[in-house]
Amino acid sequence: MHAATRAGAHHAAAREALLRYVLRAPIAKERVEPQQDGLVRLSLKRAFADGTVAVDMDPLSLLCRLAALRSGFFYLRAPLIFWRFWPSL
């Protein structure tokens, strides 16, 4: 979607498409797994050159890295994304 995309007041389909784009999660839920030791495993789409297929990190480090990637408006969605993966906290 282009940065200059607009959705008029009478275009429900355009508004819905814009909201779906803005509110989508930065990574797929299937690729994030909480581990028993409190770490979070992020499965990679493709293996790195050294054969790495997943990265383990603590939840705060994951959120910090995601915030750096999506620094424009991520701070608005961080609580929602955190709750999506760990609703029991």
Buried (B, 14 or more C-beta within 10 A) or exposed (E): EEEEEEBEEEEEEEBEBBEEEEEEEEBEEEEBBBEEEEBBBBEEEEEEEEEEEEBEBEBEEBBEBBBEEBEEEBEEBBEEBBEEBEEEE
